[in-house]
Amino acid sequence: MIRNEICTDVEHLAGGKGTAHVYHIQSSEELGKAGRLYARVVLDPGCSVGWHQHVGETEPYYILKGEGTFIDNDKSKTIVTSGQICTIENGHYHSIENNGSEPLEFMALIYNL
């Protein structure tokens, strides 16, 4: 089966700033018990995914394009760029911000443990 990704614009994702463009690769129904999100996420300059926690699941971000600030569970801030992976462990909090001048694009996969 071949199909196109489905874009959903989410205002203030997890309490973040602005609009996150979420390009769903598989729906939560397609993921079944394995997880709830597999998507390419685009944050325009000034936008962010807010501070939130994952319980019973984990989520890696794979940075595709742009530059952002990843805020880890201990509230440390790290500049991330293309090719880097941000791993969010079970029970941890995190957020990501686009403080740059170009869109920040990353893959996100939320899967159950």
N, C-alpha and C positions, 0 to 999 in steps of 0.2 A: 504494500500500500504506500502511496506517495500522497502527501498533502502539504500545504503551506503552514508555517507557524501562525499562531493566532495572537494578535497584539491586544493587550488590555492596558489602558492608561490608568494608573492607580495614583490618586491624589494622596499625599502625605503617607506613603507606605511605612507602616510600623511607626507612625508618628513623625516621619521625616519631613523634610522641606520639599515643596514643589511636587512635580509629577514624575513618577517612575514609569517608563515604557517597558512593559513586561511582555516579551515575545515567548509565549508558551510553546514548547517543543512537544511535550506530552502533558495531557491533562491529568488531574489527580485520579480520575477514573482509569485512565490507561496505566498509570503507575501502580494502581491497586494497593496492596498492603505494603509495597516496597517503599513508598514515599508519597509526598504531596505536591512537589514542585520540581520541574525540570524546565528551565527557561533561560533565555538571553535577556539580560536587563540592561537598559540604557538610561543613564542619569545625565540630564543636561547640566551645564554649568550652574552651580548654586543649589542643586538638588541633592537629596540624601535619602538613605534608608535609615529610619530611626533606630534608636537603642532598643533592642528586644532580646528575649531569651528563647533558646530552644531546649525543650524538655522531651526526652525519649526519642530524639532525632539529632542528626548532625547536618551540617551544611558547608560544603566547600564553595568558595568563589574562585573562578578562574578568570583573571583579568585578560581581556582581549585587546582593548584599545583605551587610550587616554591615561589619565593619572588621577588617583584619588587618595583619600586619607581613610585608612581602615582603623577603626577603634575596637581594640580587643577587649576581652573579658576583664582584664585588669585596668582598663581605661587607657592603656598605652596607645599612642597614635603612631602609625607607620605609613609613609608614602608608598603606594603600590602602583605598579606599571605593568604593561603588557608582559605576559608570560609568568606572572607571579600567582601563587595560590594562597588564599586566606582560608584557613580551616577553623570552623566553629564547632567545638565539641559539645557533647551532650551536657545540658545544664548551664552552658555559658551564654553570656550576653555579648552583643556586638552591634556595630553600625558601620556605615560607609558613607563618605561624603565626596561630592565632586566640587573641589575648590578651584579647579583649573578653568581653562578657557575653551576646552574642547569637550565633546561628550565622553563620558566614562562608560565603557561597555564591558560586561562580564557575564559569565555563565554561572548559574546558581542551581544547585541540586540539593533539595531537602529530602533526605531519606531516613527511614525508621531504623532504629537499632534493634 
